[in-house]
Amino acid sequence: LQLADQHPWAARIVHAASGVDCPRAVVKIATILYPRHIEDLDEQLRTPLIIAAKAPIFKVRDLSDEGYLLEDHVLAGDNNNGSGGETLGADESSSPAEPSVIEILIDASSANVACSTTNKEGRLPLHVAIRSGKQWKHGIKSILAAYPEALLQQDPSTRLYPFLLAAIDQKCHGQVYKPDLGTLYELLRANPAVSNGALQRDDNSNSRNRRNKHEYHHRQSVDSNNNNSNKEQPTTTLVTSTKNGRYHSLDGIRQQQQTNGQANK
């Protein structure tokens, strides 16, 4: 582990341990030995917490006696995420006696800083965890407890609030994760006002669309009127009346006056 102090390429031990299937005690030891790495960014601008939020939830390894064997790890076979580790299903839970990797990282860091640091796409750890199919018990609760303001921030690509993001199917690690009602309930319960904000945003968007549509039709009408006014207007001939009730054009009267003037000369 001392290589991390001597070689830059080895300074990602906490990052590496956060995203692979290894005993959680290894993650804990790495955070103790290299606490400054917990909030560092790797080459892909990810913190260890971002990596853990994206990674699958691996089953807890039994380190007592012969509970964790190299043969078990090698013979585990390929899985959907290609990590070679055994992951939890959507309806399974990690051991309540063993904290998750996300909890270990949050406890070892400045929780607010770690949970408010975004990745290069602008997503918070809460967004990443939800998009990777994690449930309330798989780390979302810990992230939210450390940084509750994340509930009010929209996912940068979908523009959805976290509770809405948790309400749609998520494709990650070669699987499709269906919405978990328990997670959705807890997210709404943590801040019910955020649902009003989402509805208000939709109302404002609809009002803006209606206003833009009205302005568009108004501009079309004005342009049409301008085009009509610019067209060549037909020449109108003014007429005047004489005593005998006949009507003559002004042009004709002028021409007649010129003729009469020339005759008088």
C-alpha positions as CSV (number, residue, x, y, z in Angstrom):
1,L,0.0,0.0,0.0
2,Q,3.0,2.3,0.4
3,L,3.3,2.4,-3.4
4,A,0.5,4.9,-3.4
5,D,2.8,7.5,-1.8
6,Q,5.6,6.8,-4.3
7,H,3.9,6.2,-7.6
8,P,1.0,8.2,-9.1
9,W,-0.3,5.2,-10.9
10,A,-0.8,3.4,-7.6
11,A,-2.6,6.2,-5.9
12,R,-6.0,4.8,-6.8
13,I,-6.3,2.1,-4.2
14,V,-9.4,3.4,-2.6
15,H,-11.0,3.9,-6.0
16,A,-10.1,0.4,-7.1
17,A,-11.4,-1.2,-3.9
18,S,-14.7,0.7,-4.2
19,G,-15.7,-0.9,-7.5
20,V,-14.7,-4.6,-7.3
21,D,-15.8,-7.7,-5.4
22,C,-13.5,-7.7,-2.5
23,P,-14.0,-8.0,1.3
24,R,-15.4,-4.8,2.7
25,A,-12.7,-4.9,5.3
26,V,-10.2,-4.1,2.5
27,V,-12.2,-1.0,1.6
28,K,-12.2,0.0,5.3
29,I,-8.5,-0.5,5.7
30,A,-7.8,1.5,2.4
31,T,-9.8,4.5,3.7
32,I,-7.9,4.4,7.0
33,L,-4.5,4.3,5.3
34,Y,-5.2,6.8,2.6
35,P,-8.0,9.1,3.8
36,R,-6.9,11.9,1.3
37,H,-7.8,9.6,-1.6
38,I,-11.5,9.4,-0.6
39,E,-12.3,12.7,-2.2
40,D,-9.8,12.6,-5.0
41,L,-10.9,12.3,-8.6
42,D,-9.5,9.6,-10.9
43,E,-8.6,9.9,-14.6
44,Q,-12.4,9.7,-15.4
45,L,-13.2,12.4,-12.8
46,R,-14.8,10.0,-10.4
47,T,-14.6,9.9,-6.6
48,P,-14.6,6.5,-4.9
49,L,-18.2,7.2,-3.8
50,I,-19.2,7.7,-7.5
51,I,-17.6,4.4,-8.4
52,A,-19.3,2.6,-5.5
53,A,-22.6,4.1,-6.5
54,K,-22.2,2.8,-10.0
55,A,-20.9,-0.6,-9.1
56,P,-23.1,-3.7,-8.4
57,I,-23.9,-4.6,-4.8
58,F,-21.6,-7.6,-4.1
59,K,-22.5,-10.2,-1.6
60,V,-20.7,-10.0,1.8
61,R,-17.8,-12.4,2.0
62,D,-17.5,-14.6,5.0
63,L,-13.9,-14.1,6.2
64,S,-14.2,-16.5,9.2
65,D,-12.1,-19.7,8.9
66,E,-12.3,-20.9,5.3
67,G,-15.3,-18.8,4.3
68,Y,-13.5,-16.9,1.6
69,L,-11.4,-19.1,-0.7
70,L,-9.5,-18.1,-3.8
71,E,-11.1,-21.0,-5.6
72,D,-14.5,-19.6,-4.9
73,H,-13.5,-16.3,-6.5
74,V,-11.9,-17.9,-9.6
75,L,-14.7,-20.4,-10.1
76,A,-17.5,-17.9,-9.6
77,G,-17.7,-17.6,-13.4
78,D,-18.7,-14.8,-15.6
79,N,-21.8,-12.7,-14.8
80,N,-23.7,-9.9,-16.5
81,N,-21.4,-7.1,-15.3
82,G,-18.2,-9.0,-16.2
83,S,-16.6,-8.4,-12.8
84,G,-16.4,-12.0,-11.9
85,G,-18.1,-11.4,-8.5
86,E,-21.3,-12.6,-7.1
87,T,-23.9,-9.8,-6.9
88,L,-27.1,-9.4,-5.1
89,G,-30.5,-9.7,-6.8
90,A,-33.1,-7.0,-6.7
91,D,-34.9,-8.7,-3.9
92,E,-31.8,-9.6,-1.8
93,S,-30.2,-7.6,0.9
94,S,-26.7,-7.4,2.2
95,S,-25.8,-8.4,5.7
96,P,-27.2,-5.9,8.2
97,A,-24.1,-6.5,10.4
98,E,-21.8,-5.4,7.6
99,P,-21.9,-1.8,6.3
100,S,-22.1,-1.3,2.6
101,V,-19.1,0.1,0.6
102,I,-21.1,3.3,0.2
103,E,-21.6,3.6,4.0
104,I,-17.9,2.9,4.6
105,L,-16.9,5.7,2.2
106,I,-19.4,8.2,3.6
107,D,-18.3,7.5,7.2
108,A,-14.6,7.9,6.2
109,S,-15.1,11.2,4.3
110,S,-16.5,14.6,4.7
111,A,-20.0,13.3,4.0
112,N,-21.3,16.5,2.5
113,V,-18.3,16.9,0.2
114,A,-18.3,13.4,-1.0
115,C,-22.1,13.3,-1.6
116,S,-22.2,16.6,-3.4
117,T,-19.3,16.0,-5.8
118,T,-20.5,15.2,-9.3
119,N,-19.0,13.1,-12.0
120,K,-18.1,14.5,-15.5
121,E,-21.7,14.2,-16.6
122,G,-22.8,16.4,-13.7
123,R,-24.5,13.6,-11.8
124,L,-24.5,13.4,-8.0
125,P,-23.8,10.1,-6.3
126,L,-27.6,9.9,-5.6
127,H,-28.4,10.1,-9.3
128,V,-25.7,7.5,-10.1
129,A,-26.9,5.1,-7.4
130,I,-30.6,5.3,-8.6
131,R,-29.5,4.9,-12.3
132,S,-27.6,1.8,-11.4
133,G,-30.6,0.2,-9.9
134,K,-29.8,0.6,-6.2
135,Q,-32.5,0.6,-3.6
136,W,-33.0,2.4,-0.4
137,K,-31.3,-0.2,1.7
138,H,-28.3,-0.4,-0.8
139,G,-26.8,3.0,0.0
140,I,-29.4,5.5,-1.1
141,K,-30.5,6.1,2.5
142,S,-26.9,6.8,3.6
143,I,-26.3,9.2,0.6
144,L,-29.5,11.1,1.4
145,A,-28.8,11.3,5.1
146,A,-25.4,12.9,4.3
147,Y,-26.7,15.3,1.6
148,P,-30.5,15.7,1.7
149,E,-30.2,18.7,-0.8
150,A,-29.6,16.1,-3.5
151,L,-33.4,15.5,-3.6
152,L,-33.9,19.0,-5.1
153,Q,-31.4,18.5,-7.9
154,Q,-32.4,17.2,-11.3
155,D,-30.5,14.5,-13.2
156,P,-28.7,16.5,-15.9
157,S,-29.7,14.3,-18.8
158,T,-33.3,13.3,-18.0
159,R,-34.1,16.5,-16.1
160,L,-35.9,14.3,-13.6
161,Y,-35.8,14.7,-9.8
162,P,-34.5,11.7,-7.9
163,F,-37.9,10.4,-6.9
164,L,-39.0,10.5,-10.6
165,L,-35.8,8.9,-11.6
166,A,-36.5,6.0,-9.2
167,A,-39.9,5.6,-10.8
168,I,-38.7,4.4,-14.2
169,D,-36.8,1.3,-15.4
170,Q,-33.0,1.5,-15.2
171,K,-30.7,-0.4,-17.5
172,C,-27.3,-1.1,-15.9
173,H,-24.8,-3.9,-15.6
174,G,-26.6,-5.8,-18.4
175,Q,-29.9,-5.9,-16.5
176,V,-33.1,-4.0,-16.3
177,Y,-34.0,-2.8,-12.8
178,K,-37.7,-2.2,-12.2
179,P,-38.8,0.6,-9.9
180,D,-38.7,-0.3,-6.2
181,L,-41.8,1.1,-4.4
182,G,-40.1,1.2,-1.1
183,T,-37.3,3.4,-2.5
184,L,-39.8,5.6,-4.2
185,Y,-41.8,6.0,-1.0
186,E,-38.8,6.9,1.1
187,L,-37.6,9.5,-1.4
188,L,-40.9,11.2,-1.4
189,R,-41.3,10.9,2.3
190,A,-37.9,12.6,2.9
191,N,-39.1,15.7,1.1
192,P,-42.8,15.7,-0.1
193,A,-42.4,19.3,-1.3
194,V,-40.2,18.2,-4.1
195,S,-43.2,16.7,-5.8
196,N,-44.9,20.1,-5.8
197,G,-41.8,21.6,-7.4
198,A,-41.8,19.0,-10.2
199,L,-45.5,19.6,-10.9
200,Q,-45.0,23.4,-10.8
201,R,-42.1,23.0,-13.2
202,D,-44.4,21.0,-15.6
203,D,-47.1,23.7,-15.3
204,N,-44.6,26.4,-16.0
205,S,-43.3,24.5,-19.0
206,N,-46.8,24.0,-20.4
207,S,-47.6,27.7,-19.9
208,R,-44.4,28.7,-21.6
209,N,-45.3,26.4,-24.5
210,R,-48.7,27.9,-24.8
211,R,-47.3,31.4,-24.7
212,N,-44.7,30.6,-27.3
213,K,-47.4,29.1,-29.5
214,H,-49.6,32.2,-29.2
215,E,-46.6,34.5,-30.0
216,Y,-45.8,32.4,-33.0
217,H,-49.3,32.6,-34.4
218,H,-49.3,36.4,-33.6
219,R,-46.1,36.8,-35.6
220,Q,-47.5,34.8,-38.5
221,S,-50.6,37.1,-38.5
222,V,-48.5,40.3,-38.4
223,D,-46.2,39.0,-41.2
224,S,-49.1,38.1,-43.3
225,N,-50.7,41.6,-42.9
226,N,-47.4,43.2,-43.7
227,N,-47.0,41.1,-46.9
228,N,-50.5,42.1,-48.0
229,S,-49.9,45.8,-47.4
230,N,-46.6,45.6,-49.4
231,K,-48.4,44.3,-52.5
232,E,-49.1,46.7,-55.3
233,Q,-52.5,48.3,-54.7
234,P,-54.9,48.9,-57.6
235,T,-55.0,52.5,-58.9
236,T,-58.1,54.2,-57.9
237,T,-59.5,56.9,-60.1
238,L,-61.1,59.9,-58.3
239,V,-64.2,61.3,-59.8
240,T,-66.1,64.5,-59.4
241,S,-69.6,65.5,-60.4
242,T,-70.8,68.3,-62.7
243,K,-74.0,70.3,-62.7
244,N,-75.6,68.0,-65.2
245,G,-75.1,65.0,-62.9
246,R,-72.3,63.4,-65.1
247,Y,-69.2,62.1,-63.5
248,H,-65.7,62.7,-64.8
249,S,-62.3,61.6,-63.7
250,L,-59.9,64.2,-62.4
251,D,-57.4,63.1,-65.1
252,G,-60.0,63.6,-67.7
253,I,-60.9,67.1,-66.4
254,R,-57.3,68.2,-66.4
255,Q,-56.8,67.0,-69.9
256,Q,-60.0,68.8,-71.0
257,Q,-58.8,72.0,-69.3
258,Q,-55.4,71.8,-71.1
259,T,-57.3,71.3,-74.5
260,N,-59.5,74.3,-73.8
261,G,-56.5,76.5,-72.9
262,Q,-54.7,75.7,-76.1
263,A,-57.8,76.5,-78.1
264,N,-58.2,79.9,-76.5
265,K,-54.7,80.8,-77.5
